[in-house]
Amino acid sequence: MPRGLVRYQQTGDFHFLTFSCYQRKPYLHNASAREVFEASLEQTRIRYRFVVAGYVLMPEHVHMLVSEPRNGELMRAIQALKISVARRLTERPFWQKRYYDFNVHSSAKVSEKLNYMHNNPVKRGLVADPEDWPWSSCRHYQTGERSTIEIESFWTAAKRGYELPKGFEVRRTND
């Protein structure tokens, strides 16, 4: 592990993750590359048994809000995800080596990170409204719409007939 890089994993926290394509090149600029990422994320989520609370795919980077895996370590799950995507797409190298990891300790921080992710395409001028960007969990939170990736939210909890754990109340704020 590089010097000065400290990760607080196996704490039971959610993790806000960011990782980038190699040299921030827009390798995720087209729909087919994004679909490959979404399929790989869902396969990785199932294999490592972690919760995806939110995500957004940008042309050159990814943000995700995830739980710690029940099978294995978070860093191994992210490594598996990145390898899966890189093997299915042609650009070499595909990813920067590291990723940013921020532990999320409260429901307020969960909401903050989800709003940040969902508004990222708007801030970049890719869409006018967060709901218009199809490669994020925003529409799921607005409408309950299902996508390739199972998002853990009040919608999915309600469909299963249970409530989300206390402290996981996610509300959208208008920024």
TARAQUI-V392864 format. One record per pair of residues at least 12 apart in sequence whose C-alpha atoms are under 6 Angstrom apart, sorted by the first residue. I is the first residue (numbers start at 1). J is the second residue. Records with the same first field share a line. If there is no record, write none. Layout:
I: J + J
This chain:
13: 104
14: 66 + 67 + 103 + 104
15: 65 + 66 + 102 + 103 + 104
16: 64 + 65 + 101 + 102
17: 63 + 64 + 100 + 101
18: 62 + 63 + 99 + 100
19: 61 + 62 + 99
20: 60 + 61 + 96
21: 60 + 61 + 94 + 95 + 96
22: 94 + 95 + 96
24: 60
25: 60
26: 59 + 60
27: 60
28: 59 + 60
29: 59
37: 85
42: 149
44: 81
48: 69 + 71
49: 69 + 70 + 71
50: 67 + 68 + 69
51: 66 + 67
52: 66 + 151 + 152
53: 65 + 66 + 151 + 152
54: 137
55: 136 + 137
56: 117 + 135 + 136
57: 135
107: 167 + 168
111: 170
118: 130 + 138
